[in-house]
Amino acid sequence: MGKFDGVLLLSDFDNTLVYTEDALLSGGDLPPLSLANREAIRYFMAEGGIFSVATGRALPSFAPIAPTLPMNGPTILFNGAALYDFTREEYLETTFLPEDIREKLIPVEEAFPGLVCEIYHDSSDIHTLHPSELTRNHLHLTGSRAVELRSIREVPLPISKVLFEETGRRGDELERFVRSRSWAGEFEIVRSGKFFLEITAKGATKGGMVRKLTRRLGIPREMVCCVGDQANDLSMLQLAGHAFAPANAVEAVRQAPGIELLPDCREDAVAALIGRLDTVFSAGAES
């Protein structure tokens, strides 16, 4: 038996497992997984642990990355709107946006002419509206291609996730406007980084999908470990029996109850996490 038998470890990807912020701002290439993190994850899996990623990225954005990572569990995509098995190349769970999302977003587009956003679907298709330099950098970072459209009215259904990319004061005004809509409570509206505001279906959160995954695997809460750096990670961190955040996490995450702080993502935070779990579960096995 391995010391991590029955332990599930889920890590956010961007700026938790791999630091991507600099590449996003510069338009550079995706950095590789560090050797320390890679070796630690392999050790964790060799000792019986189940490791995977819980990311806001869509399937076409994460599919090129998945084969480069040591993982042995299903991956949470679309910020919790889907659970995907890369070994079988199929969705295990999906909670995508209702068909009326397009009509609900038309007034948002009218209130913010030139609205910048990326729109994802359950396939490999991505559509953009008024792409900015940030959009182009983001698509380059995720290795994705997109079709530019003029209006939300032209976007085909179904839609899995909407990602707004307005920055500065306009970004703050957009968030306030979206949250003030009468329908806001029907969806999950969350920040996923300094620049991104996401809309997914109600209940489509990382925490909601972690709960479904643990039921599939028969893993109790005390054996679930999660790590993340942004507000969209809070739902899974609150669910976890062991919750962690890298030092570069936003204040809301670092100050959340029960969070154990790790080194910065750039200092192999996930390797440090597995080192701590090594002590925790070794002690548990001896008691």
Summary of the structure (lengths in Angstrom):
residues: 287
radius of gyration: 18.6
end to end distance: 15.9
largest distance: 62.7
contacts: 992
relative contact order: 0.17
helix: 41%
strand: 21%
